[in-house]
Amino acid sequence: MGVKKKPDYMKCGSCGRKIVRQRLRPSEIRKLPKSQRRPERPYPELCPTCMREKIKKSVREVVE
């Protein structure tokens, strides 16, 4: 039997930086409660820095 490698970290959709989260296999993720499966922030595919910039940009567009 071979040793299973851990899955890689998720990457940010815009800058490609690592998004820190639990590194689990899909079968292990299904066993978690829904609140722990994914981040509870507005743009879960972005890192916190890019998410903050995107929110600021959208607010500035609304204000102008």
PDBQT receptor file of N, H, CA, C and O in Angstrom, charges set to zero:
ATOM      1  N   MET A   1       0.830  -1.193   0.000  1.00  0.00    +0.000 N 
ATOM      2  CA  MET A   1       0.000   0.000   0.000  1.00  0.00    +0.000 C 
ATOM      3  C   MET A   1       0.869   1.249   0.000  1.00  0.00    +0.000 C 
ATOM      4  O   MET A   1       1.865   1.322   0.719  1.00  0.00    +0.000 OA
ATOM      5  N   GLY A   2       0.494   2.211  -0.793  1.00  0.00    +0.000 N 
ATOM      6  H   GLY A   2      -0.315   2.152  -1.378  1.00  0.00    +0.000 HD
ATOM      7  CA  GLY A   2       1.231   3.463  -0.850  1.00  0.00    +0.000 C 
ATOM      8  C   GLY A   2       0.738   4.433   0.213  1.00  0.00    +0.000 C 
ATOM      9  O   GLY A   2      -0.353   4.281   0.762  1.00  0.00    +0.000 OA
ATOM     10  N   VAL A   3       1.550   5.413   0.484  1.00  0.00    +0.000 N 
ATOM     11  H   VAL A   3       2.436   5.537   0.038  1.00  0.00    +0.000 HD
ATOM     12  CA  VAL A   3       1.196   6.443   1.452  1.00  0.00    +0.000 C 
ATOM     13  C   VAL A   3       0.469   7.553   0.709  1.00  0.00    +0.000 C 
ATOM     14  O   VAL A   3       0.948   8.045  -0.313  1.00  0.00    +0.000 OA
ATOM     15  N   LYS A   4      -0.692   7.945   1.228  1.00  0.00    +0.000 N 
ATOM     16  H   LYS A   4      -1.081   7.545   2.058  1.00  0.00    +0.000 HD
ATOM     17  CA  LYS A   4      -1.451   9.011   0.586  1.00  0.00    +0.000 C 
ATOM     18  C   LYS A   4      -0.856  10.358   0.963  1.00  0.00    +0.000 C 
ATOM     19  O   LYS A   4      -0.587  10.625   2.134  1.00  0.00    +0.000 OA
ATOM     20  N   LYS A   5      -0.652  11.205  -0.045  1.00  0.00    +0.000 N 
ATOM     21  H   LYS A   5      -0.870  10.987  -0.996  1.00  0.00    +0.000 HD
ATOM     22  CA  LYS A   5      -0.120  12.540   0.212  1.00  0.00    +0.000 C 
ATOM     23  C   LYS A   5      -1.243  13.435   0.718  1.00  0.00    +0.000 C 
ATOM     24  O   LYS A   5      -2.415  13.227   0.403  1.00  0.00    +0.000 OA
ATOM     25  N   LYS A   6      -0.866  14.428   1.503  1.00  0.00    +0.000 N 
ATOM     26  H   LYS A   6       0.086  14.597   1.759  1.00  0.00    +0.000 HD
ATOM     27  CA  LYS A   6      -1.847  15.409   1.941  1.00  0.00    +0.000 C 
ATOM     28  C   LYS A   6      -2.212  16.296   0.761  1.00  0.00    +0.000 C 
ATOM     29  O   LYS A   6      -1.363  16.573  -0.086  1.00  0.00    +0.000 OA
ATOM     30  N   PRO A   7      -3.474  16.751   0.691  1.00  0.00    +0.000 N 
ATOM     31  CA  PRO A   7      -3.832  17.660  -0.395  1.00  0.00    +0.000 C 
ATOM     32  C   PRO A   7      -3.094  18.982  -0.262  1.00  0.00    +0.000 C 
ATOM     33  O   PRO A   7      -2.690  19.371   0.834  1.00  0.00    +0.000 OA
ATOM     34  N   ASP A   8      -2.921  19.666  -1.377  1.00  0.00    +0.000 N 
ATOM     35  H   ASP A   8      -3.249  19.350  -2.267  1.00  0.00    +0.000 HD
ATOM     36  CA  ASP A   8      -2.230  20.949  -1.385  1.00  0.00    +0.000 C 
ATOM     37  C   ASP A   8      -3.131  22.029  -0.797  1.00  0.00    +0.000 C 
ATOM     38  O   ASP A   8      -4.344  21.850  -0.696  1.00  0.00    +0.000 OA
ATOM     39  N   TYR A   9      -2.533  23.141  -0.413  1.00  0.00    +0.000 N 
ATOM     40  H   TYR A   9      -1.547  23.287  -0.495  1.00  0.00    +0.000 HD
ATOM     41  CA  TYR A   9      -3.307  24.266   0.109  1.00  0.00    +0.000 C 
ATOM     42  C   TYR A   9      -4.154  24.871  -0.993  1.00  0.00    +0.000 C 
ATOM     43  O   TYR A   9      -3.804  24.783  -2.170  1.00  0.00    +0.000 OA
ATOM     44  N   MET A  10      -5.278  25.491  -0.616  1.00  0.00    +0.000 N 
ATOM     45  H   MET A  10      -5.563  25.562   0.340  1.00  0.00    +0.000 HD
ATOM     46  CA  MET A  10      -6.068  26.246  -1.582  1.00  0.00    +0.000 C 
ATOM     47  C   MET A  10      -5.272  27.479  -1.964  1.00  0.00    +0.000 C 
ATOM     48  O   MET A  10      -4.476  27.982  -1.172  1.00  0.00    +0.000 OA
ATOM     49  N   LYS A  11      -5.489  27.968  -3.182  1.00  0.00    +0.000 N 
ATOM     50  H   LYS A  11      -6.136  27.559  -3.825  1.00  0.00    +0.000 HD
ATOM     51  CA  LYS A  11      -4.778  29.165  -3.639  1.00  0.00    +0.000 C 
ATOM     52  C   LYS A  11      -5.777  30.269  -3.935  1.00  0.00    +0.000 C 
ATOM     53  O   LYS A  11      -6.905  30.006  -4.352  1.00  0.00    +0.000 OA
ATOM     54  N   CYS A  12      -5.352  31.508  -3.715  1.00  0.00    +0.000 N 
ATOM     55  H   CYS A  12      -4.436  31.721  -3.376  1.00  0.00    +0.000 HD
ATOM     56  CA  CYS A  12      -6.186  32.679  -3.975  1.00  0.00    +0.000 C 
ATOM     57  C   CYS A  12      -6.467  32.776  -5.473  1.00  0.00    +0.000 C 
ATOM     58  O   CYS A  12      -5.588  32.507  -6.291  1.00  0.00    +0.000 OA
ATOM     59  N   GLY A  13      -7.691  33.160  -5.830  1.00  0.00    +0.000 N 
ATOM     60  H   GLY A  13      -8.405  33.378  -5.165  1.00  0.00    +0.000 HD
ATOM     61  CA  GLY A  13      -8.079  33.261  -7.227  1.00  0.00    +0.000 C 
ATOM     62  C   GLY A  13      -7.427  34.404  -7.964  1.00  0.00    +0.000 C 
ATOM     63  O   GLY A  13      -7.294  34.346  -9.187  1.00  0.00    +0.000 OA
ATOM     64  N   SER A  14      -7.009  35.456  -7.250  1.00  0.00    +0.000 N 
ATOM     65  H   SER A  14      -7.116  35.502  -6.257  1.00  0.00    +0.000 HD
ATOM     66  CA  SER A  14      -6.431  36.596  -7.962  1.00  0.00    +0.000 C 
ATOM     67  C   SER A  14      -4.912  36.673  -7.846  1.00  0.00    +0.000 C 
ATOM     68  O   SER A  14      -4.245  36.943  -8.845  1.00  0.00    +0.000 OA
ATOM     69  N   CYS A  15      -4.344  36.446  -6.668  1.00  0.00    +0.000 N 
ATOM     70  H   CYS A  15      -4.886  36.227  -5.857  1.00  0.00    +0.000 HD
ATOM     71  CA  CYS A  15      -2.885  36.600  -6.523  1.00  0.00    +0.000 C 
ATOM     72  C   CYS A  15      -2.142  35.269  -6.459  1.00  0.00    +0.000 C 
ATOM     73  O   CYS A  15      -0.925  35.245  -6.646  1.00  0.00    +0.000 OA
ATOM     74  N   GLY A  16      -2.833  34.166  -6.204  1.00  0.00    +0.000 N 
ATOM     75  H   GLY A  16      -3.821  34.185  -6.052  1.00  0.00    +0.000 HD
ATOM     76  CA  GLY A  16      -2.191  32.858  -6.170  1.00  0.00    +0.000 C 
ATOM     77  C   GLY A  16      -1.532  32.501  -4.855  1.00  0.00    +0.000 C 
ATOM     78  O   GLY A  16      -0.874  31.465  -4.756  1.00  0.00    +0.000 OA
ATOM     79  N   ARG A  17      -1.696  33.343  -3.837  1.00  0.00    +0.000 N 
ATOM     80  H   ARG A  17      -2.230  34.185  -3.917  1.00  0.00    +0.000 HD
ATOM     81  CA  ARG A  17      -1.120  33.070  -2.529  1.00  0.00    +0.000 C 
ATOM     82  C   ARG A  17      -1.882  31.932  -1.839  1.00  0.00    +0.000 C 
ATOM     83  O   ARG A  17      -3.050  31.695  -2.146  1.00  0.00    +0.000 OA
ATOM     84  N   LYS A  18      -1.223  31.227  -0.908  1.00  0.00    +0.000 N 
ATOM     85  H   LYS A  18      -0.274  31.420  -0.659  1.00  0.00    +0.000 HD
ATOM     86  CA  LYS A  18      -1.872  30.140  -0.194  1.00  0.00    +0.000 C 
ATOM     87  C   LYS A  18      -2.965  30.684   0.734  1.00  0.00    +0.000 C 
ATOM     88  O   LYS A  18      -2.769  31.692   1.413  1.00  0.00    +0.000 OA
ATOM     89  N   ILE A  19      -4.118  30.003   0.754  1.00  0.00    +0.000 N 
ATOM     90  H   ILE A  19      -4.278  29.184   0.203  1.00  0.00    +0.000 HD
ATOM     91  CA  ILE A  19      -5.175  30.321   1.708  1.00  0.00    +0.000 C 
ATOM     92  C   ILE A  19      -5.077  29.283   2.805  1.00  0.00    +0.000 C 
ATOM     93  O   ILE A  19      -5.210  28.088   2.542  1.00  0.00    +0.000 OA
ATOM     94  N   VAL A  20      -4.847  29.721   4.026  1.00  0.00    +0.000 N 
ATOM     95  H   VAL A  20      -4.740  30.692   4.240  1.00  0.00    +0.000 HD
ATOM     96  CA  VAL A  20      -4.656  28.799   5.139  1.00  0.00    +0.000 C 
ATOM     97  C   VAL A  20      -6.002  28.243   5.564  1.00  0.00    +0.000 C 
ATOM     98  O   VAL A  20      -6.911  28.988   5.929  1.00  0.00    +0.000 OA
ATOM     99  N   ARG A  21      -6.115  26.938   5.512  1.00  0.00    +0.000 N 
ATOM    100  H   ARG A  21      -5.376  26.332   5.215  1.00  0.00    +0.000 HD
ATOM    101  CA  ARG A  21      -7.295  26.234   5.982  1.00  0.00    +0.000 C 
ATOM    102  C   ARG A  21      -6.880  24.812   6.270  1.00  0.00    +0.000 C 
ATOM    103  O   ARG A  21      -5.726  24.440   6.058  1.00  0.00    +0.000 OA
ATOM    104  N   GLN A  22      -7.816  24.013   6.754  1.00  0.00    +0.000 N 
ATOM    105  H   GLN A  22      -8.754  24.315   6.926  1.00  0.00    +0.000 HD
ATOM    106  CA  GLN A  22      -7.484  22.626   7.010  1.00  0.00    +0.000 C 
ATOM    107  C   GLN A  22      -7.226  21.917   5.692  1.00  0.00    +0.000 C 
ATOM    108  O   GLN A  22      -7.996  22.055   4.742  1.00  0.00    +0.000 OA
ATOM    109  N   ARG A  23      -6.144  21.161   5.639  1.00  0.00    +0.000 N 
ATOM    110  H   ARG A  23      -5.519  21.049   6.411  1.00  0.00    +0.000 HD
ATOM    111  CA  ARG A  23      -5.830  20.407   4.432  1.00  0.00    +0.000 C 
ATOM    112  C   ARG A  23      -6.420  19.013   4.593  1.00  0.00    +0.000 C 
ATOM    113  O   ARG A  23      -5.796  18.130   5.181  1.00  0.00    +0.000 OA
ATOM    114  N   LEU A  24      -7.620  18.824   4.069  1.00  0.00    +0.000 N 
ATOM    115  H   LEU A  24      -8.127  19.541   3.592  1.00  0.00    +0.000 HD
ATOM    116  CA  LEU A  24      -8.308  17.550   4.211  1.00  0.00    +0.000 C 
ATOM    117  C   LEU A  24      -8.703  16.991   2.857  1.00  0.00    +0.000 C 
ATOM    118  O   LEU A  24      -8.841  17.725   1.879  1.00  0.00    +0.000 OA
ATOM    119  N   ARG A  25      -8.878  15.705   2.820  1.00  0.00    +0.000 N 
ATOM    120  H   ARG A  25      -8.766  15.108   3.615  1.00  0.00    +0.000 HD
ATOM    121  CA  ARG A  25      -9.377  15.040   1.620  1.00  0.00    +0.000 C 
ATOM    122  C   ARG A  25     -10.885  15.251   1.518  1.00  0.00    +0.000 C 
ATOM    123  O   ARG A  25     -11.537  15.512   2.529  1.00  0.00    +0.000 OA
ATOM    124  N   PRO A  26     -11.448  15.143   0.320  1.00  0.00    +0.000 N 
ATOM    125  CA  PRO A  26     -12.894  15.328   0.163  1.00  0.00    +0.000 C 
ATOM    126  C   PRO A  26     -13.728  14.421   1.060  1.00  0.00    +0.000 C 
ATOM    127  O   PRO A  26     -14.773  14.837   1.560  1.00  0.00    +0.000 OA
ATOM    128  N   SER A  27     -13.273  13.177   1.272  1.00  0.00    +0.000 N 
ATOM    129  H   SER A  27     -12.423  12.839   0.866  1.00  0.00    +0.000 HD
ATOM    130  CA  SER A  27     -14.027  12.273   2.140  1.00  0.00    +0.000 C 
ATOM    131  C   SER A  27     -14.004  12.754   3.589  1.00  0.00    +0.000 C 
ATOM    132  O   SER A  27     -14.970  12.550   4.325  1.00  0.00    +0.000 OA
ATOM    133  N   GLU A  28     -12.903  13.395   4.004  1.00  0.00    +0.000 N 
ATOM    134  H   GLU A  28     -12.119  13.561   3.406  1.00  0.00    +0.000 HD
ATOM    135  CA  GLU A  28     -12.814  13.922   5.370  1.00  0.00    +0.000 C 
ATOM    136  C   GLU A  28     -13.616  15.209   5.507  1.00  0.00    +0.000 C 
ATOM    137  O   GLU A  28     -14.188  15.472   6.565  1.00  0.00    +0.000 OA
ATOM    138  N   ILE A  29     -13.664  16.019   4.439  1.00  0.00    +0.000 N 
ATOM    139  H   ILE A  29     -13.200  15.805   3.580  1.00  0.00    +0.000 HD
ATOM    140  CA  ILE A  29     -14.400  17.280   4.477  1.00  0.00    +0.000 C 
ATOM    141  C   ILE A  29     -15.891  17.021   4.626  1.00  0.00    +0.000 C 
ATOM    142  O   ILE A  29     -16.584  17.760   5.325  1.00  0.00    +0.000 OA
ATOM    143  N   ARG A  30     -16.394  15.963   3.966  1.00  0.00    +0.000 N 
ATOM    144  H   ARG A  30     -15.830  15.362   3.399  1.00  0.00    +0.000 HD
ATOM    145  CA  ARG A  30     -17.822  15.647   4.044  1.00  0.00    +0.000 C 
ATOM    146  C   ARG A  30     -18.273  15.319   5.460  1.00  0.00    +0.000 C 
ATOM    147  O   ARG A  30     -19.442  15.502   5.800  1.00  0.00    +0.000 OA
ATOM    148  N   LYS A  31     -17.355  14.837   6.283  1.00  0.00    +0.000 N 
ATOM    149  H   LYS A  31     -16.405  14.688   6.007  1.00  0.00    +0.000 HD
ATOM    150  CA  LYS A  31     -17.699  14.474   7.657  1.00  0.00    +0.000 C 
ATOM    151  C   LYS A  31     -17.777  15.679   8.596  1.00  0.00    +0.000 C 
ATOM    152  O   LYS A  31     -18.313  15.568   9.699  1.00  0.00    +0.000 OA
ATOM    153  N   LEU A  32     -17.247  16.830   8.168  1.00  0.00    +0.000 N 
ATOM    154  H   LEU A  32     -16.812  16.920   7.272  1.00  0.00    +0.000 HD
ATOM    155  CA  LEU A  32     -17.259  18.030   9.001  1.00  0.00    +0.000 C 
ATOM    156  C   LEU A  32     -18.619  18.709   8.947  1.00  0.00    +0.000 C 
ATOM    157  O   LEU A  32     -19.354  18.529   7.975  1.00  0.00    +0.000 OA
ATOM    158  N   PRO A  33     -18.977  19.496   9.981  1.00  0.00    +0.000 N 
ATOM    159  CA  PRO A  33     -20.191  20.313   9.884  1.00  0.00    +0.000 C 
ATOM    160  C   PRO A  33     -20.025  21.370   8.791  1.00  0.00    +0.000 C 
ATOM    161  O   PRO A  33     -18.906  21.750   8.446  1.00  0.00    +0.000 OA
ATOM    162  N   LYS A  34     -21.141  21.833   8.259  1.00  0.00    +0.000 N 
ATOM    163  H   LYS A  34     -22.049  21.524   8.539  1.00  0.00    +0.000 HD
ATOM    164  CA  LYS A  34     -21.105  22.759   7.125  1.00  0.00    +0.000 C 
ATOM    165  C   LYS A  34     -20.336  24.038   7.444  1.00  0.00    +0.000 C 
ATOM    166  O   LYS A  34     -19.685  24.598   6.562  1.00  0.00    +0.000 OA
ATOM    167  N   SER A  35     -20.402  24.508   8.688  1.00  0.00    +0.000 N 
ATOM    168  H   SER A  35     -20.932  24.053   9.404  1.00  0.00    +0.000 HD
ATOM    169  CA  SER A  35     -19.722  25.748   9.060  1.00  0.00    +0.000 C 
ATOM    170  C   SER A  35     -18.203  25.606   9.037  1.00  0.00    +0.000 C 
ATOM    171  O   SER A  35     -17.500  26.612   8.949  1.00  0.00    +0.000 OA
ATOM    172  N   GLN A  36     -17.685  24.392   9.114  1.00  0.00    +0.000 N 
ATOM    173  H   GLN A  36     -18.257  23.574   9.185  1.00  0.00    +0.000 HD
ATOM    174  CA  GLN A  36     -16.238  24.189   9.100  1.00  0.00    +0.000 C 
ATOM    175  C   GLN A  36     -15.714  23.789   7.725  1.00  0.00    +0.000 C 
ATOM    176  O   GLN A  36     -14.501  23.702   7.537  1.00  0.00    +0.000 OA
ATOM    177  N   ARG A  37     -16.594  23.546   6.769  1.00  0.00    +0.000 N 
ATOM    178  H   ARG A  37     -17.579  23.617   6.923  1.00  0.00    +0.000 HD
ATOM    179  CA  ARG A  37     -16.155  23.113   5.449  1.00  0.00    +0.000 C 
ATOM    180  C   ARG A  37     -15.569  24.243   4.625  1.00  0.00    +0.000 C 
ATOM    181  O   ARG A  37     -14.651  24.025   3.835  1.00  0.00    +0.000 OA
ATOM    182  N   ARG A  38     -16.082  25.429   4.799  1.00  0.00    +0.000 N 
ATOM    183  H   ARG A  38     -16.829  25.606   5.441  1.00  0.00    +0.000 HD
ATOM    184  CA  ARG A  38     -15.639  26.558   3.975  1.00  0.00    +0.000 C 
ATOM    185  C   ARG A  38     -15.590  27.808   4.828  1.00  0.00    +0.000 C 
ATOM    186  O   ARG A  38     -16.242  27.864   5.870  1.00  0.00    +0.000 OA
ATOM    187  N   PRO A  39     -14.835  28.810   4.413  1.00  0.00    +0.000 N 
ATOM    188  CA  PRO A  39     -14.753  30.036   5.199  1.00  0.00    +0.000 C 
ATOM    189  C   PRO A  39     -16.084  30.783   5.181  1.00  0.00    +0.000 C 
ATOM    190  O   PRO A  39     -16.845  30.679   4.219  1.00  0.00    +0.000 OA
ATOM    191  N   GLU A  40     -16.359  31.524   6.231  1.00  0.00    +0.000 N 
ATOM    192  H   GLU A  40     -15.740  31.608   7.012  1.00  0.00    +0.000 HD
ATOM    193  CA  GLU A  40     -17.618  32.260   6.350  1.00  0.00    +0.000 C 
ATOM    194  C   GLU A  40     -17.450  33.719   5.956  1.00  0.00    +0.000 C 
ATOM    195  O   GLU A  40     -18.136  34.587   6.495  1.00  0.00    +0.000 OA
ATOM    196  N   ARG A  41     -16.548  34.001   5.025  1.00  0.00    +0.000 N 
ATOM    197  H   ARG A  41     -15.990  33.296   4.587  1.00  0.00    +0.000 HD
ATOM    198  CA  ARG A  41     -16.356  35.378   4.592  1.00  0.00    +0.000 C 
ATOM    199  C   ARG A  41     -17.002  35.565   3.216  1.00  0.00    +0.000 C 
ATOM    200  O   ARG A  41     -17.341  34.581   2.559  1.00  0.00    +0.000 OA
ATOM    201  N   PRO A  42     -17.177  36.809   2.774  1.00  0.00    +0.000 N 
ATOM    202  CA  PRO A  42     -17.909  37.072   1.530  1.00  0.00    +0.000 C 
ATOM    203  C   PRO A  42     -17.317  36.414   0.282  1.00  0.00    +0.000 C 
ATOM    204  O   PRO A  42     -18.072  35.898  -0.542  1.00  0.00    +0.000 OA
ATOM    205  N   TYR A  43     -16.011  36.415   0.118  1.00  0.00    +0.000 N 
ATOM    206  H   TYR A  43     -15.397  36.835   0.788  1.00  0.00    +0.000 HD
ATOM    207  CA  TYR A  43     -15.379  35.832  -1.067  1.00  0.00    +0.000 C 
ATOM    208  C   TYR A  43     -14.437  34.716  -0.625  1.00  0.00    +0.000 C 
ATOM    209  O   TYR A  43     -13.247  34.970  -0.437  1.00  0.00    +0.000 OA
ATOM    210  N   PRO A  44     -14.928  33.490  -0.452  1.00  0.00    +0.000 N 
ATOM    211  CA  PRO A  44     -14.069  32.421   0.086  1.00  0.00    +0.000 C 
ATOM    212  C   PRO A  44     -12.947  31.994  -0.840  1.00  0.00    +0.000 C 
ATOM    213  O   PRO A  44     -11.998  31.354  -0.389  1.00  0.00    +0.000 OA
ATOM    214  N   GLU A  45     -13.026  32.333  -2.142  1.00  0.00    +0.000 N 
ATOM    215  H   GLU A  45     -13.798  32.853  -2.508  1.00  0.00    +0.000 HD
ATOM    216  CA  GLU A  45     -11.973  31.921  -3.075  1.00  0.00    +0.000 C 
ATOM    217  C   GLU A  45     -10.788  32.870  -3.071  1.00  0.00    +0.000 C 
ATOM    218  O   GLU A  45      -9.779  32.591  -3.718  1.00  0.00    +0.000 OA
ATOM    219  N   LEU A  46     -10.888  34.002  -2.347  1.00  0.00    +0.000 N 
ATOM    220  H   LEU A  46     -11.708  34.228  -1.821  1.00  0.00    +0.000 HD
ATOM    221  CA  LEU A  46      -9.802  34.982  -2.287  1.00  0.00    +0.000 C 
ATOM    222  C   LEU A  46      -9.126  34.960  -0.930  1.00  0.00    +0.000 C 
ATOM    223  O   LEU A  46      -9.742  34.603   0.075  1.00  0.00    +0.000 OA
ATOM    224  N   CYS A  47      -7.847  35.347  -0.903  1.00  0.00    +0.000 N 
ATOM    225  H   CYS A  47      -7.347  35.637  -1.719  1.00  0.00    +0.000 HD
ATOM    226  CA  CYS A  47      -7.153  35.490   0.372  1.00  0.00    +0.000 C 
ATOM    227  C   CYS A  47      -7.701  36.746   1.067  1.00  0.00    +0.000 C 
ATOM    228  O   CYS A  47      -8.286  37.602   0.402  1.00  0.00    +0.000 OA
ATOM    229  N   PRO A  48      -7.527  36.872   2.371  1.00  0.00    +0.000 N 
ATOM    230  CA  PRO A  48      -8.090  38.020   3.087  1.00  0.00    +0.000 C 
ATOM    231  C   PRO A  48      -7.644  39.376   2.547  1.00  0.00    +0.000 C 
ATOM    232  O   PRO A  48      -8.428  40.326   2.553  1.00  0.00    +0.000 OA
ATOM    233  N   THR A  49      -6.405  39.484   2.082  1.00  0.00    +0.000 N 
ATOM    234  H   THR A  49      -5.769  38.713   2.076  1.00  0.00    +0.000 HD
ATOM    235  CA  THR A  49      -5.914  40.755   1.544  1.00  0.00    +0.000 C 
ATOM    236  C   THR A  49      -6.657  41.127   0.261  1.00  0.00    +0.000 C 
ATOM    237  O   THR A  49      -7.109  42.262   0.115  1.00  0.00    +0.000 OA
ATOM    238  N   CYS A  50      -6.784  40.189  -0.660  1.00  0.00    +0.000 N 
ATOM    239  H   CYS A  50      -6.417  39.266  -0.542  1.00  0.00    +0.000 HD
ATOM    240  CA  CYS A  50      -7.477  40.461  -1.926  1.00  0.00    +0.000 C 
ATOM    241  C   CYS A  50      -8.966  40.696  -1.685  1.00  0.00    +0.000 C 
ATOM    242  O   CYS A  50      -9.582  41.523  -2.357  1.00  0.00    +0.000 OA
ATOM    243  N   MET A  51      -9.546  39.965  -0.721  1.00  0.00    +0.000 N 
ATOM    244  H   MET A  51      -9.045  39.294  -0.175  1.00  0.00    +0.000 HD
ATOM    245  CA  MET A  51     -10.951  40.145  -0.393  1.00  0.00    +0.000 C 
ATOM    246  C   MET A  51     -11.192  41.568   0.108  1.00  0.00    +0.000 C 
ATOM    247  O   MET A  51     -12.157  42.219  -0.293  1.00  0.00    +0.000 OA
ATOM    248  N   ARG A  52     -10.318  42.040   0.978  1.00  0.00    +0.000 N 
ATOM    249  H   ARG A  52      -9.534  41.510   1.303  1.00  0.00    +0.000 HD
ATOM    250  CA  ARG A  52     -10.441  43.392   1.530  1.00  0.00    +0.000 C 
ATOM    251  C   ARG A  52     -10.366  44.432   0.414  1.00  0.00    +0.000 C 
ATOM    252  O   ARG A  52     -11.148  45.382   0.391  1.00  0.00    +0.000 OA
ATOM    253  N   GLU A  53      -9.419  44.249  -0.515  1.00  0.00    +0.000 N 
ATOM    254  H   GLU A  53      -8.784  43.478  -0.496  1.00  0.00    +0.000 HD
ATOM    255  CA  GLU A  53      -9.273  45.183  -1.640  1.00  0.00    +0.000 C 
ATOM    256  C   GLU A  53     -10.506  45.163  -2.540  1.00  0.00    +0.000 C 
ATOM    257  O   GLU A  53     -10.948  46.213  -3.007  1.00  0.00    +0.000 OA
ATOM    258  N   LYS A  54     -11.060  43.987  -2.786  1.00  0.00    +0.000 N 
ATOM    259  H   LYS A  54     -10.700  43.134  -2.406  1.00  0.00    +0.000 HD
ATOM    260  CA  LYS A  54     -12.242  43.885  -3.638  1.00  0.00    +0.000 C 
ATOM    261  C   LYS A  54     -13.450  44.570  -3.001  1.00  0.00    +0.000 C 
ATOM    262  O   LYS A  54     -14.229  45.226  -3.693  1.00  0.00    +0.000 OA
ATOM    263  N   ILE A  55     -13.609  44.421  -1.677  1.00  0.00    +0.000 N 
ATOM    264  H   ILE A  55     -12.976  43.889  -1.115  1.00  0.00    +0.000 HD
ATOM    265  CA  ILE A  55     -14.712  45.067  -0.967  1.00  0.00    +0.000 C 
ATOM    266  C   ILE A  55     -14.534  46.583  -1.008  1.00  0.00    +0.000 C 
ATOM    267  O   ILE A  55     -15.496  47.312  -1.248  1.00  0.00    +0.000 OA
ATOM    268  N   LYS A  56     -13.306  47.065  -0.774  1.00  0.00    +0.000 N 
ATOM    269  H   LYS A  56     -12.524  46.473  -0.579  1.00  0.00    +0.000 HD
ATOM    270  CA  LYS A  56     -13.046  48.504  -0.823  1.00  0.00    +0.000 C 
ATOM    271  C   LYS A  56     -13.348  49.058  -2.209  1.00  0.00    +0.000 C 
ATOM    272  O   LYS A  56     -13.932  50.135  -2.333  1.00  0.00    +0.000 OA
ATOM    273  N   LYS A  57     -12.954  48.328  -3.257  1.00  0.00    +0.000 N 
ATOM    274  H   LYS A  57     -12.480  47.453  -3.157  1.00  0.00    +0.000 HD
ATOM    275  CA  LYS A  57     -13.183  48.782  -4.623  1.00  0.00    +0.000 C 
ATOM    276  C   LYS A  57     -14.670  48.874  -4.923  1.00  0.00    +0.000 C 
ATOM    277  O   LYS A  57     -15.119  49.840  -5.539  1.00  0.00    +0.000 OA
ATOM    278  N   SER A  58     -15.449  47.867  -4.488  1.00  0.00    +0.000 N 
ATOM    279  H   SER A  58     -15.085  47.081  -3.988  1.00  0.00    +0.000 HD
ATOM    280  CA  SER A  58     -16.885  47.887  -4.755  1.00  0.00    +0.000 C 
ATOM    281  C   SER A  58     -17.584  49.008  -3.991  1.00  0.00    +0.000 C 
ATOM    282  O   SER A  58     -18.526  49.609  -4.508  1.00  0.00    +0.000 OA
ATOM    283  N   VAL A  59     -17.135  49.302  -2.761  1.00  0.00    +0.000 N 
ATOM    284  H   VAL A  59     -16.370  48.814  -2.341  1.00  0.00    +0.000 HD
ATOM    285  CA  VAL A  59     -17.720  50.382  -1.977  1.00  0.00    +0.000 C 
ATOM    286  C   VAL A  59     -17.399  51.735  -2.625  1.00  0.00    +0.000 C 
ATOM    287  O   VAL A  59     -18.253  52.620  -2.681  1.00  0.00    +0.000 OA
ATOM    288  N   ARG A  60     -16.172  51.885  -3.108  1.00  0.00    +0.000 N 
ATOM    289  H   ARG A  60     -15.479  51.167  -3.062  1.00  0.00    +0.000 HD
ATOM    290  CA  ARG A  60     -15.783  53.142  -3.750  1.00  0.00    +0.000 C 
ATOM    291  C   ARG A  60     -16.593  53.390  -5.023  1.00  0.00    +0.000 C 
ATOM    292  O   ARG A  60     -16.931  54.532  -5.333  1.00  0.00    +0.000 OA
ATOM    293  N   GLU A  61     -16.907  52.319  -5.761  1.00  0.00    +0.000 N 
ATOM    294  H   GLU A  61     -16.633  51.390  -5.510  1.00  0.00    +0.000 HD
ATOM    295  CA  GLU A  61     -17.716  52.462  -6.972  1.00  0.00    +0.000 C 
ATOM    296  C   GLU A  61     -19.129  52.904  -6.642  1.00  0.00    +0.000 C 
ATOM    297  O   GLU A  61     -19.721  53.678  -7.392  1.00  0.00    +0.000 OA
ATOM    298  N   VAL A  62     -19.681  52.427  -5.533  1.00  0.00    +0.000 N 
ATOM    299  H   VAL A  62     -19.200  51.797  -4.923  1.00  0.00    +0.000 HD
ATOM    300  CA  VAL A  62     -21.032  52.781  -5.122  1.00  0.00    +0.000 C 
ATOM    301  C   VAL A  62     -21.079  54.236  -4.654  1.00  0.00    +0.000 C 
ATOM    302  O   VAL A  62     -22.039  54.953  -4.936  1.00  0.00    +0.000 OA
ATOM    303  N   VAL A  63     -20.037  54.666  -3.939  1.00  0.00    +0.000 N 
ATOM    304  H   VAL A  63     -19.258  54.083  -3.710  1.00  0.00    +0.000 HD
ATOM    305  CA  VAL A  63     -19.993  56.017  -3.383  1.00  0.00    +0.000 C 
ATOM    306  C   VAL A  63     -19.865  57.053  -4.503  1.00  0.00    +0.000 C 
ATOM    307  O   VAL A  63     -20.468  58.122  -4.415  1.00  0.00    +0.000 OA
ATOM    308  N   GLU A  64     -19.105  56.764  -5.534  1.00  0.00    +0.000 N 
ATOM    309  H   GLU A  64     -18.615  55.895  -5.606  1.00  0.00    +0.000 HD
ATOM    310  CA  GLU A  64     -18.871  57.745  -6.607  1.00  0.00    +0.000 C 
ATOM    311  C   GLU A  64     -20.043  57.937  -7.474  1.00  0.00    +0.000 C 
ATOM    312  O   GLU A  64     -19.993  58.730  -8.415  1.00  0.00    +0.000 OA
TER     313      GLU A  64
